[in-house]
Amino acid sequence: MSPLSPSFELFVAVRHVVSRRRQTILSVTAVALAVSISLLFTSLGNGSQELLTGIVEEKLPHVRISPAEGEKYIHLYRGLLARASAIEGVSSASAALSTQATVSFKEKRRNALLRGIDPAEEDAIYKISSSIVAGEFSEILDGKKVVMGFKLADELGLKVGDRMVVSFPRARTTDLELVGIFDTGTPLDERIAYVSLRTAREFLGEGDVVTSVELRLDDIREAEEVAAAIDLLGYNAASWQENNPEILRSINVGGFWRSLSIFFVMIIAAFGIAAIMNMLVLEKVREMGMLLALGADRGRILRIFIYESGILGLLGGIIGSGLGLLGILALGSFRFEVTAGGRELSSIPLVIDPKDFPTYVLFALGLSLLAGAYPALRAASLDPVEALKGSESGMKGRGLWRPTFVEEAFACRCLALRFEAAVAVRHILSNRRGTAFTLLSVGVAVGVIIMSIGLTEGVRTQIVANTIEKNPHLYVQPGRGEDHLRLYRTLSERVWEHPGVVAVSARLVGQGAARHRDNVEGVEFVGVDPGPEDLLMGVQASALSGNFSELNFKRRSAFLGVKLAEKLEIRPGESFDLVLQDRTVRLKVAGLVEKGTVKDESLVYLHLKTAQDLVGEGDVVSEIGVRLSEFEEAPAAAAALERSLHRRTSSWQEYSREIARFVGTQSRINLIFYSMILAISAFVIANTTIMIISRRTREVGILMAMGADRASILKIFLLENLLLALPGGVLGALFGLLAGDLIATFGPSGFGGVPLSFDLGPDLVLYSILFALALNFLAGLYPAIRASGLDPVEAIGSE
């Protein structure tokens, strides 16, 4: 075929690809792995996003309308319902009259949100009927009846047919019959009790009013537009994005982190293409000189290597698409039982988007073309005369290796130490571009892993810290059939004897109502001894005002959550009534606390003796809170204390299952991600090493003919890899630390609104550098064994 033929460049490129099967297989495998991992990550991300949007679509109102500023209720709401339903895109609407209430059954009491609704309208928003596990939802229309979540019913010990008392300050105490129990898998299960609108109005003594109107839309993406249109009607409307910012943040952060991970995976694969193309140019110097002498211009030489890198990228992309599809199907076939987002899941949520497959194939092709651009430019710059001699000086600006004084001195030092070390150093110094590619490959791999570990560990630490710093690590609780702990002082002393315990506080927790002037709010009160509780929870550190220890001297005082104080419109120094059924205690606000959790809306701290007087059960507590020096030891400590105390003991993981599940799931995902980074990086390094050995076949033969044994040849190439790994690991560590810090500073908020943070201890940096050494050693082991197994005669005779 003439070098002037239009298809000549493609022919030569295909010949190069076919003739070097091992290098081609390794390069294509690296790209295929990158594409398959990217597809798998994308399908996981799409599945997670669908799960989150599914929660919005199925379990949450898309738009919520509240009373106008300064109003407590929405009057003439029927007209509002008609006007809202007429807005394009609104599929259904539900009006509700909600109020806090204390539900009592026998000796048990719990605060709940009593929600008066029309069952048919409410069902169109929350799909409660499909979640009913006992009874009927529509039965609440038949008199004074109630349907509640299974968690609330379980805490009260209720079953269908039981009657309970519902009360609240300034409301009419009412008897209700439980006619249904639902299980939505959401927070509704532990705090909502549904009654008819008529029952709710009678309970509050109000007329034909509601507290909210909720809308469902055909397309949840139009929620903000619909909310803006209703605002123009003079009402206060909020979209689901405003009411559930943590879901929106989770979607945004998931997309950001997924895109970033895929980008770095592809970059590592691109180094593999660039490395093989660079080595191929060096290997084909004489061949390119012949082509130039036969009349091929530099543009054709450039196109040969561009075509070759494109072929490798295209093959890798196509094979990676197939592997990715198989991986997605295999991962989706795993069966397990877990509740996530209110759904019972039996498999990992994966969503396959057909558009992703051609997208990633084209992405791999484009990245491969870019990776091959520099080697192609080098090939096009060959000097024909020098290239025909087979000399690398045929490249413009490139001569034979002439070591600098420092390089020569370093090589001599190595020679004085060990022959193999001297040869390895010479190899490294004489092949600067190959060395650069290997350093970059190792550096990027280590940098990506350090960045990922640091960001993940930072968010995990912050999430767990937000959980464990604001809650005890362990809870010692009454046994079955008991409501309170007696002889709790003796139990506390025994808890102190357990290794690792740093704080113990006996607490009496109850639910009631706080009343100040015209404002009444449901509260959770916690009776404590201020000293132990401050040691356990660091209350004084979160206090915005007041001295927490004053509860010891001012038994009729209390500390309130800051948001509760805002709702009650009360300030420090003012008094309020804490109501528990027919008992009331007058307390003065001694200070405000801000924990940064939902408890800020309902928390009341008071002295333990005052709480005991209010409850009227004698010298008892409801739990003993425990803090450990190492919070990870909580499950084991809980099991040990339960055996020794013969009391039910729970760890923080049991009360924060979603956080524990998030941490565990994230760890598994990270393990998969790091393993894939390791595999791709190993392919890239092995590929580069094989190419280096193939260019030094004759040199290896000469060394063996001069007396070097196979062990020495093996040591030379392993030493070369290890000598490259250390600086590569250090550079990668610096890159990972810098990139992780920048992403944490300028990236979006993390899980549940927790800001991204970068947290990486020196030990992990050291481990990452050791990982680089191990990675290079393992990746270079097979090529080094191949080199040591060469036949000296055939190696010397090779070209």
N, C-alpha and C positions, 0 to 999 in steps of 0.2 A: 504494500500500500504506500503510495507516494506521501511524503511529508506535507505536500501541498493539498492533499485530499481533505475535503471539509470534515469527514468523519475520522480523520487520522488521530486527532487529539483524544477523542473518546476511545478509540481502539487502544492507544498506548496506555490510557488511564485504566481501562479494564484489564489489560495485560499485567500492569503493576499490581492491581488488586488480587488477581487470580494467582500470580506467581509467588506471592508472599502470603501463604495461607494462614500461618500462625499469627502473624501481625494483624492480618485482616480480621481474623476471628476475634482476637482480643479487642481490637478497636470497635468492631461492630457490636461485640458483647457489651462494652462499656456504654455505648450510646443506647443500646437496647435496654440495658438495666436502668439508665437514666429515664428513658421514656416510660418504661413500665412502672417505675416507682412514681413518676409524676402522675400517671393516669390513676394509680392506686390512691395516692394522696388526694387527687382531685375528686375521685368518687367518694372517698371518705368525707371530704369537706362538703361535697354536695349533699351527702346523706345527713351530715350534722346540721347543715343549713336547712334542709327540708324538715328535719325533726323540730328545729326551733320555729320555723315558719308554720309548721303544722300545729304547734302549741298555740300560736297566735290565731290561726284560722279556726281551730276546733274548740279551744278552751278559753279564749279571752275575747272580750268585746273589742271591736276594731275602733270604735269611737265612743267615748263616754261624755255625756252632757251633765254638767253640775249646775246648781243654782247660781244666779247672778251674784256678783260681788256684794257682800253684806246681807244676803238672803240665806235662810236656813233651808227652805223648801222651794220646789218648783211648783208654782200654782198654774192652773189652766194648762196642765201638761198634755191633755188630750189634743189640744190644738198643735202643740209642739210635736207630738208624735206624728200627726198628719203631715205637717210641713216637712219634718225630717224624712219621713218615708217617701215623700214626693221627690226628694233629691235623687238625681240619677246615680245609680250604683249602689244605693241602699237596698238591701234585700229583706231585712227584718229589724224590728225595734222592740225594746222591752223597757217598761217603767218599773221602778222599784222604790220602796220606802224602807230604808235601812236604819237600824239603831243598835247600839250595844245593849246587851242584856246579860244577866247572870242566870244560868240554867242550874237548877238544883234537883238532885235525885237522891233520896235517902240522906246520907251524910256527905255526899260529894257535890262540889260546886265548880263550875267552869264558866268563864266569860266567853261569850260568843257574839257573832254578828247576826242579829235577827233580821231577816230580809223578807219583806212582804212583796209578793210578786204575783203575776198571772202565770200559771205553770206553762201554758202553751207558748206565750211570748218568751219566757225565760229559757224554755227548751230550745228555741230557735237560736239563742246566743250561746248557751253553755252545754247543750246536749246532755242535760242531767238525766233524762229518762233512760238513755243508753247506758248510764253508769249505775242505775239502781240495782242493788244486790238483794234488797228485801223490801216488800211493800210496793206502793204505787205513788208516783210523784203527784199525779192529779188529785189525790185524795185530800190534799191540804185545802181544797175549795169547800170541803164539807165540814164546816165548823172549825173549832179551835184545835187544829192538828198541825203537826210539824214533820218535816223531813230534814235529816241532818247527815253530815259526813260520818263515815264509819269510825274515824279516829276520835272525833268528839263523842260519839255514842259509846265507844269502848272506854274512854277515860271516865265517863259517868256511869258505866256499867249498865247501859240501857239496851233494850231489845224492842222490836216492834210490838206495840200494844201497851207498853209502859207509859205511865203518866208522870209528868215532871212539872216543876214550878218554875216559871220565868218571871224574874223581877228586875227592877233597876230603880234607883232613886228618881222620883218624880214621874214614874211610870206606874201603870196599874198592874199589880201582881196578877198573873194569869196561869191557869192550869192548861197544859197542852198534852195531847196524846201523840206519841211517836208512831207515824204511819208509814215511814219509809227510811231507808238508809242507802246512801250512795257512796261510790268509790271512784273518784275521778283521777286519783293519783297526783293531785295537785294540792296546794295549801287550802283549797276550799274544804277538804275533808276534815280539817281540824278546827275550823273556826266559823263555818257557815251553818245556820239553821233556817230553813225556808218555811214561811207561813204564807197565808193569803194576804193580799193587800188589806182586806177588811180586818183581819186579826191584828195586823201590825198597827193599823190606825186606832183600833180600840185599845191596844196596849199603850200607845203614846197619847191617846186622847186627842188626836188630830183629825182634821177633815179630809177632803179629797185632794191630798197633796202627795208628792213623791220627792225623794232626795236625789234621784238620778234617772237618766234615760240613756240606755245603751243601744248601740247600733251594730249590726253586722253588714258587711259590704260584700259585693261580688268579687272585688279585687282589693286585697289589703294594701296594695301599693298606693291606693287613692285615699287612704285614711287622712292624711294631712290636708288634702284639698277639701274633703268633706268637712273636717273639723273647722277649717277656715271659713267655709260657707255658713256653718251654724253659728260661728262667732259673730257674724254680721247680723244675726237675728237677735243679738243681745244676750246670748247665753255663754256660759263658759264651757267650751268643748275642747277635748284633748284626744289626740290620736293614740293608738297603741304604742307608737314610738316614744311618745312623751310619758306614758304611764308605765312602760316597761323598758327603760333605757338599758338595763343589763342584758336583755335579749338582743337589742340592736348592737350593743358593744361586742357581745360574743360573736355575732355574725361578722362584724367588721374586722375584729381581731383575727378570727379564724381565717378569713380570706387573705388578710395581710400576711399572716405567718405561713400559710400554705403557699402563697406566691413566692415569698422569700425563700422557702425551703426548696421549691422546684427550681428556682433560678440558680441556686448554688449547686444543686445536683447536676444541672445541665452544664454549668461552668466546669465542674470537675471532669465531666465526660469530654468537654471540648478540649481540655488539656491532653487527653489521650489522643485525639485526632491530631492536634498540633504537634505532639511529640513524634508520632509515627511519620507524619509528613515531613518534619524536619530531618529525621533520620533517613527517610527515603531519598530526599534531595542529596544528602551526602553520599548515599550509596550509589546513586545513578548519575554521578558527575560525568563519567566517561560517556555514558549513553546519551546524555543531554548534549555533550560536545559533538558527538557524531551527528545528531539531529540538526544542530546548528550549522555544521559543516555541509550537510546535505541541502540546506536552504530553508529550514524551518526558522521563522522569525521568533523574536522574543515573546510576542503575543501568543503564539501557539504553545510555546513552552509553559507560559503562565497558565493557559487554559488546561493543559494536561493535568497539572497538579490541582487546579480548582475543580476540574471534573472528578478527579480521584477522591478528593475530600468530600465532594458532594455525593459520590456513590457510597462511600462509607457511612455518611450521615443518613442517606435515604434507606440503605439496607438496615441500619440500626434502628431507624424510626419505625419501619414496617414490622421488623421482628419484635421490637419493643411493644408495639401496639397489640400484637398477638399475645405476647407474654403478659402484658398488662390486663388484657381481657381475661385470660386464664386465672391470673392472680385475683382479680375482682370476683370472679365466679367462685374460686376456691374459698376466699375469705368470707364471701356471702353465704357459703354452705355450712359454716360452723354454726352450731346450735347451742344456745345457752338461755337462761332465764334471768332477765334484769328489767327493772323499771327505770325508765328515763323519760323525763319530761311529761310524766303522767301517762305513759304508754307502757304496756307490757311488751317487751321486745324479746324475740327468740333468735335474732341474728343481728350482726353488725349492720347499722344503716348505711347502705351503699347506693348511690344513684349514678347510673351510667348515662352520660350525655354523648350521643354519637358524634357531635361536633368536636369533642375533645380529641378524638383519634386523629383525624387529618390535621388538626391544629398542632398537636405535638410532633407529628411527623414533619410538618413544614418547619416547626421551630427547631427540631434536631437538624434538618437539612440546612437551614439558615445559619445555625451556630457552627455546624461543621464547615460550611463555606468560609465563614469568618476565621475559624481556627486554621484553615489551610491557606489563608491569604498570604501570611508572612512567609511560610516556606515556599509558596509558589513565586513570590517576588524574588526570593533568593535564587531559585532555579532559573528565573528569567534573566538574572544578572550575571550568569556564567560567562566567562571569557572562553570562546571556542578553542583557542590554541592550548591554553592551560588545561581546559577540561578534557581534551583528547588524551592528555598525559595521565588522566585519572587523578589529578592533583586538586585538593580543596582550594588551592590558591586560584583556581579558575573562577572563584567567586570574587567579585570586585570588593576590594577592601579586606580581603581575607588571605592571609599567608599561612605558612606552616607555623606550628606552635613554637613560639620563642618565649620561653618562660622569663618572667621578670625576676629581678634579684630576690624579692621576697618569696616568690613561688619556688625558685631554684633552691634557696636556703631551706625552705620548708620540706621540699622533696628529699634533700640530703639528710635532714634530721630523721625523716621517716626511714630512709635507707639504713641509717645507723641503727635504728631500732629493729627493723624487720624488713626483709626484702618484699614481702607481700604488701606491706603498708606503703612502701615507696611506689610500687607499680600502681596500686589503687589510687594514690594521690596524683600520679602522673595522668591516669585516665581521667580523673575529675578535672584537673587543670587544663588538659588538652582538648576537652570537649565542653567548652563553656556553655554552648547553647543547650546541649543535652542535659548538662548539669542544672542549668536554669529551669528547664521544663520539669525536671524531677523535683527540684526545690519548691517550685510553685505548686506542683501537684500535692506534695506532702503538706506544704504550708496551708493551702486552701482547705484540704481535708481536716487538718488539725484546727484551723481557724474556725471552720463551720461548726465542728463539734464543740469547741470551747464556747463559741457564741451561743449555740443552741442550749448547751448545758447551763451556762450562766443565766440566760434569759428564763429558761424553764425553772431552774432552781430559785431564781429571784422571785418569780410570780408564785411558785409553790410555797416558798418560805413566807411570803407576804400574806397569802391566802390562809395558810395554816396559822400564822401568827395572829391574824385578825380573828381567827376562830378561837384559838387556845388562850390568847391573852385576855379575852373578854368572857371566857367561860372556864369553869374548873376542868381539870384533866380527867378526874374521876368523880363519880357520885355514889356514895353509900346510901342505900334507900331501904325503906321498910320491906319486909318479906310479903309474900302473897297473903291477901286477906287483912293486911295491916295498913293503916293510913298514916301512922307516925312512928318515929323512932323514940323509944324510951331508953333511959340509962345511956344517953348519947355521949355524956362526958367520958365514961369508961371506954366506949367505942372509939372516941376521938383519940384517947391515949394509946389505944392499940394500933390505930392507923398510923400514928406518929412513929411507931416502932418499925414500920415497914421501910426497907432501904429505898432511898431516893425521894422520900416525901419531904417537901420543903414548906408546905402550908396546909393547914386543916381548919375548916370553919363549919360549925354547926349552923344550919339555916332552917327557918320556918317559912315556907313559900306558900302563898295563898292568892286567891283572886277575888277582887271586890270592885268597888267603885269609889272614885274620888269626886267630891262635890265642892265647887267653889262658886258662890253666887249663883248665876243662872247656868253655869257650865257643869256638866257631868260627864266623866270619862271612865271607861273600864280600865282597871289597873291590875298589875301583878305586884303584890307587896312581898318584900323579903325581910324577915326579921333576923337580925344578926347581932353578934358581938363585934363592935367596930374594929378592934385590933386584929383579930384573926381574919376577918373579912377583907380588911385592907391588905393584909399580907397575901391573901389568896387572889384577890381581884385587882389590887392596885387602885382602889376606888379614889383615894385622894389625888392620885396622878391624873385621873379623868374628871376631877371636880372643877367646874367653872367658877364656883364660889363656895365659901363655907369651909369649916374644918370638920372632917368626917368623925373625928374622935369625940366631938361634942355630943354625939348620940349617947355616950356613956353618962353624961351629966344632965342632959336635957332629954328625959325619956319621952316627952311629948313633942318631939321634933322629928323631922324626916328630910331625906334627900330625894329629889325628884329628877326623873329624866328630863332633859332640856325640852324635848318636843312635847312631852306631857304638860310641862309648865306653860308652854305656849298655847296649847289647846285649852287649858284651864284658865288662861290669862291671869296667872298668879306669879308673884315675884317673891324672892327671899324675904323673910320677915312676916309675910302674910300667912293666914291660917286657912285650913281646908278640913273637910270631914272625910275620913276614910270609913266607908260603909261596907259591912259584911252581913248581909241579910238584915236581921233585926238589931245588930250591934253597930255602934258608931263610936269612933274615937276622933277627938279634935287634935290635929297636929299642926305645928308651925313649920314652915319651910325653912330649914337651916342651910340649905345649899342645893346646887344643881350639878348633875353629872352628865357627861356626854361620852357614851361608849362608842358611838358611831355605828350602832346596830338598830334593829327595829325595836329593841327594848327601851330606847330613848323615848318611845311614844307611850309606854305603859308602866315604867319602873318606878316603884316607891321603896326606898330603903328606910327602915325604922329599927328601933332597938328590939332585940329578941324578946325581952320581957313584955314589952308593949304589944308585940304581935301575938304572944301567947295569951295575954289578957283578952285580945280581940277575938281569937279563935275559941278560947274557952275550953281547951283540952288539957290544961295543966302544963307541967314542965316537959314539953315534947318539942321535937323538930321534925321536919319532913325529909331532910336529907343532910348529909355531911359532904361538903365540897372538898376536894383534895387537889393539890398542885404537886407535880413531880419535877425533879431536876431535868429529866429527859422526857419530853412529851411523847416520843415515839414508843416509850415503854408502857404506855397507858393500857393497852389490851392485856399484856402479861400481868401487870400490877393488879388490874381489875380481877382477873381470874384468881390470883393468889389471895387477895383480900377477901373475895367471896368465900373461898375455902376456909380461911382462918376465922372470919367474923360470923359466918353463917348468915350473912345479910346480902341481899341483892346489890351487886356493885357493877356499875356501867362505866365505860370509857367515853371520852369525848367523840370517838369515831361513831359510836352508836347514836349519838344525838346530832351528828353532822355527817350523815351518810353521804349526802351529795358531795361535800368537800372531800371526804375520804375516797369516794368513787372517782372524783375528778383527779385527785393526786395519783391514785393507782392506775387509772386509764392513761393519764399523761405519761407516766413512767413506761408503760408498755409501748405506747406510740413512739416515744423517744428511743427506746431500745431498737425498734424496727428501723427507725430513721438512721440511727448511728450505724447499725449493721449494714444498711444499704450504702452509706457513705464509705464504710470500710471496704465493702466489696468493689465499688467503683474505683476507689483510690488504688486498691491492690491491683486491679486490672491495668490501670494507667501506668503504675510503676513497673509491673511485670512486663508490659508492652515495651516501655522505654528500655528496660534492661535487656530484653531479648534483641532489640534492634542494635543496641550497643555491642552485644556479644557477636552478633552476625557480622558487624563491621570489623571485628578484631579476631576473626577466626584464624587468619594467617599468623597474627601476633601470638595467639595462644599456642599454635603449633610450634612456633620458633622457641617459645619459653619452655615447652615440654621437651623439645629436642635438645635444649641446653641443660636439661637436668631437673627442671621444675616438675615435681610430682603432681598427681591429680588433687591431692589435699591442698597444695599451695595455690593451684588455679581456683579451687573452690573458695579458699580464704580471700583471694584477691577481690573477687566480685562481691562476696558478702561484706568485706571491709568497705568496699566502695559504696555499697548501699547504706551501711551504717554511718559512714562519714558524711553522707548527704542528709541522712535523717535528722541528725542533731540540729544543724542550722535551720533545716526545714521546719522542724518542730518548734524551735524558738521563734522563727519568723511567723509561723502560723499562730502561736500563742499570742504574740503581739497584735497580729491582725484581728484575732478573735476577741481579745479584750477591748480593742478600740471599736470594732464594729458593734459588739454587744452593747457597749456603753452608749454609742450613738443611737442605736435602735431603741434602747430603753428610754433615752432622753426625748427623742422626737417621734417615737412610735405611738400608736393608739393605746387606749386603756385595755387592760387585760380582763380575765375572767371575773364576771360579777362586778365590773367597774373598778377592779383593783389595777392601779397603774402598772405598766411594765417596769420591771426593775432588773438590774443585773447583779447577781450575787454569785461569786466564784471564789472559793478559798484557794490559797497557795498550793494545797495538796492536789487539787484537781488540775491545776496548771501543770504541776510536775507529772501527774499521771498522763496528761495529754501528750507531753513530750516523750514520755516512755512509750506511749501508744505509737507515736511516730516511728520510734526506733523499731518496735516490734512489727509494725506494718511494713516498713522497708525491708526488714530481715525476711519476713514471710513471703513478701512479693518477689524478692530477689532470689529466694531459695531454689526454685525450679530452674530459672535461667542459669544460675551458678552451677547447679548439678549438670545441666546440659553442657556447659563450657568445659567442666572438668572431665566429661565423658568423651570429648572429641578425640579422634584418632590423629596423632601427630603428623603422619605422612599426608593424609587427606587434607588436614587443616592447612599445612604449608602449601599444598598445591591448589588450594581454593583461591578464587578471585575476590 
